[in-house]
Every structure is written in structure tokens, then in C-alpha cells.
Amino acid sequence: MQDRERTDTLRTGIMEHRTNLRLPVRRSVQLHFADGIRVHGELRDASFEGAYVRAARMPSELPRGCGRLLLRVCPEGSPGTVDIPVLVVRLDDCGVGVMFGDYGAAAESGLRRLFDDYFA
């Protein structure tokens, strides 16, 4: 295990494992947690299983429990935001890696739309 991975795992207590390729998509996002913590950032890469969100200001700690990712799947100024349950799997100085929880048809459709835009 690389030193950075080990450090991230120690900070979050969770090991990240990927099975899908992440695409370098860019969209504004918000992460919301039950205790009121909000992280505003930019999606840097995503798959149907998870994403990495880069944020200018990261809290020193995030809850180990679940949160919500509010993701704009349409260009800015257009309607089209999906709400996806997430679990924090990695936290570093620049952002947070999240694994998606069970999401419904609307969120899946939104993610497909986001990836379709990437390949357009």
C-alpha cells in the first residue's frame, strides 16, 4: 500500500476499492451531512459506483456515516440536479472520495446523462 493510501485509510478508517473506471467529468456539487456539514466543490471524476470531489475548503473531519451528494447533471443554468446517497471512503487535503449508496432510477438516469455528455 502506498503511503498516501495508508494515510487516507487511517484518517477515514475505510479502504477504497474500485471496480469501475472513473471518467474525468467536471460539475459543481454539494455534499450534505446530517450534522449540518456542507462541502461545496467540483466533481473531478466519477463512475456509477463513486466519485472524487475537489473542494477549496475541506473540513478537518467528515462524518464516517452517510451523506448526500447533490450533483448538477445539466450545464449550469439548466434544471437537472440529482441527489445520491454517499459514504465517505477517502479524505485528503484537496477533497473527498465517496462511494455511492443505493440510488433510484432518477439518479441513475442523471448519471447516464452526465456520462453521455462526456462522450458527446
N, C-alpha and C positions, 0 to 999 in steps of 0.2 A: 504494500500500500504506500502511495506517495505521501510525503509529509503533509501537503496541503489537504489531501483527502482525510488523513488521520486527524488533523486539527479540526476540520469541518465536522467529522463524525463525533469527535469529543465534545464539540460545542453544542451539537444538536442531540446527541445520543441516538441518532438514526443513521443507518448506512443507506446510501442511494444506489439503486441498481436500475439500469435501463435496458429495455428490450426493443424499443422503437427508436428510429433515427429522429433526431431533433432537427427542425428546419429553422434557418435564421430569419424569422419573421419579426417585424417591428410594429408594435401597437402600444398605446397608452393603456395602463392597467392600474387597478387599485386592489390591494389585499386588505380585507377586513377581518378582524378577530373579535371574538365575543367580549374580551375585556376592554374593547374600545380602541385598541391599537390599529392605526391605519398606515399603510405603506403605499405611497404613490410612486410609480415607476414606469419603466418601459419593458415590455416583453422583448427578450433578446433571442430566445429560441423556444420552440415548443414542439410537442408531439401530441398524440391522443392520450398519452399517459402522464405528461407533466410539462413543466416549463421552468425557465430561469428568468427572474425579474430583476433588472438592474435598477437600483434606486440611488438617488443623490444623497439622501439621508436615511440611514438604516438605524433602527433602534438597536441597542446593545444586545437585547434578547428578544426572541419572539416566543409566543406560547408553543408548547410542544403539541398541543391539540390541533383540532381542525380549524380552518378559517374559510373564507370565501374569496375567490378571485373574480373581480368584475372586469371583464375583457371586452373592449370595443372591437367587434369583428368587421365593422364597416369603416370606411375612411372618416376622418374627423368631420363633424358637422352632419353626419347621417345617423339616423336611428339604427340601432343594432348592437345592443350590449348583451352578453351572456354572463350568467352567474354560475360559477363552477366551484364545488366543494374541493378544498385542497388540504394537504398535510405538508408541513414544512419538513424537508428532508436535508436541506443544506443551507447554512448561513455563513456568509463571508463578508468582508468589508465593503464589497461593491453591490451585493444583492442577496437574493434568496432563491433557492431551488425548491420547487413544490411538486408534489405528486398529486395528480387529480384523483378525487374520490369518485363515487358513483354519480354520474350526471345523466340527465334526461335527454330526450330527443332534441329539444331546442338547443341545448349546449352542444351536442354532437353536430347538429346542423351548422351551428355557428363556427365551430372549429373547422369543419369541412370547407365552409365558405372562406375562412381565413387562409387555409392551405391552398384552396383553388386560386385565390388572389396571388399567392406566392408563385404558382406555376404559370400564371397568365402572362 
